[in-house]
Structure formats: structure tokens, C-alpha cells
């Protein structure tokens, strides 16, 4: 399959597939940029060419500290 990034267009090949209610194909740059928002909304992110589910911790340094 030659899937392309849904955000960048047909010039960029997709590296990740995200699923929730629908499906998005994203390149590595878009997946890294959108990871916190997709994760917060409950999307799962899979490598496009392999059965590996991708997990990554959201950067906690960006969150405000609760005192």
C-alpha cells in the first residue's frame, strides 16, 4: 500500500495509522506533532508497516505544576 499523510498531502508517505472512530494516516513529523492531542482524545497510533502499537509518554514538563 502506498498511503500518504492526510495532513501533508500526496507528496509525503505515511508512517503511522491512527484509529478511533475514523482513521488517519500520518507521516512521522505530523505524528510527533499531534501525539499529545491524539493521545488525550483516545486515539491509538500504529506503525503503518508492522504490527507494533506505538506508546509514548506525553511530556510532563509542559503541564503546569499543581501545588
Residue pairs with C-beta under 8 A, 6 or more apart in sequence:
2 13
3 13
3 14
3 17
3 25
3 48
4 10
4 11
4 12
4 13
4 14
4 25
5 12
5 13
5 14
5 25
5 26
5 27
5 30
6 14
6 24
6 25
6 26
7 26
7 27
7 30
8 27
8 29
8 30
12 27
13 27
14 25
14 26
14 27
14 48
15 26
15 27
15 28
15 31
15 47
15 48
15 49
16 25
16 26
16 27
16 28
16 31
16 45
16 46
16 47
16 48
16 54
17 23
17 24
17 25
17 26
17 45
17 46
17 47
17 48
18 24
18 25
18 26
18 31
18 38
18 43
18 44
18 45
18 46
19 43
19 44
19 46
20 41
20 42
20 43
20 44
24 43
25 48
26 34
31 45
35 45
35 56
35 58
36 58
36 59
36 62
38 45
39 45
39 56
39 58
40 58
44 53
45 53
45 54
46 52
46 53
46 54
47 54
